Amino acid sequence: MSELKKPMAEANRVSSMLNLVLGTDRFPVKVNEVALEYSRQCFADSPVDKIQGEDLDGFEGMLAANKARSKWLIVYNSSISSAGRKRFTVAHEFGHYLLHRHQQDRFECGDDDIETGDGNERDIEIDADLFASTLLMPLDDFRRQVNGQPVSFDLLGHCADRYGVSLTAAALRWTEIADKRAILVASRDDHMLWAKSNHAAFKSGAYFATRKRTIEMPRGALAYSDNCSAASESQTTRAQAWFPREPLSMPLTEMTKVAAQYDYTLTLLLMPDAEWRQPQHDEEEPEEDTFDRFIRNGQHPVRK
Ligand SMILES: [Zn+2]
C-alpha cells in the first residue's frame, strides 16, 4: 500500500500547491508549465529545464538528464496528434522525474515497456501512470463532477474535456471511484483489445485475461458487429452473458461508445457488488495494471 501511496502523494502535493495558487477551478492542468515551474522551485539544482516534441522512433515519451545531472529534458513524440495523449505523456515523464530520477538518468517510455512487471515488484511505469492520472484528474474534483449523476459516456466526455484527457483515461478514472463493479473493455472487429476491471470487479473474478488469450466479444454485446447502431447506447442484460460464473439473477448494465479517434469501441460494464467471493481456481493469472499507461493514454497496446 505504501508503494501505491507514493505516486499519489507526490501528485497530491503538486495539486495542493496549484489549488493554493490558482484556486480549485483550474483545469485542464497546464502540465508543461507545472513541470517546469514546480521543479525549478523545489529542485533548483536539477530542474526540468525544457519540454519539447521530437521524432522519437518507437517511444511515446522520454526523460533524460544532462551529463552533470544539473538539468532534465522531457520529450514527447511529436507524431502524437491528440492533445490529451500529449498531456498524459508529459505528466507521466514528470512523474518519473519526481519519483524515479535518483534511480536512472534516462527513461524511454514506449511499446517495449508493456511486458514488464510480472513479479511482485512495482513497476515504475505503473507508478508514473498513477502519478499522471492523479495529477491530471484529482479525485476530489473528479468526484464533484460526477457526484450523484448516473454514469454515461456523455458524462465521461464532459470529464475528458474538463481535464484535457482522452475519453478512455476519463472512463478508467471513473471506474476507480465507482461504488459498484465496473469493467472497461476496448474492442475491435468483435474481439477485445484490452479490458480493465476495477478493484471490486477484479476481486469477484469479473475480469478478462486479454493478455493470455484472444477473447471474442459476446454475441449479444452492443459492440458486437452491427448490434450497436448509434454511436452511444446502453442496455441492461444478464451478467452471465459476459461472465458465465455470475449468478443467473445478476444484472449487468452495458454502455458502448465508438471511440472513432482511436479506431476502437469502448464498452463499460456495470454490476452490483458480488455477494460472494469467487474462488480462483483458474489457471489464468490475474491481470492488472500492466497496460495502464497505454490505455490511459488512449492508445491500444501493441500485441506481440
Ligand atoms: Zn515511463
Residues whose N, C-alpha, C, O or C-beta is under 5 A from the ligand:
A	BS01	ZN	C109 E125 A128
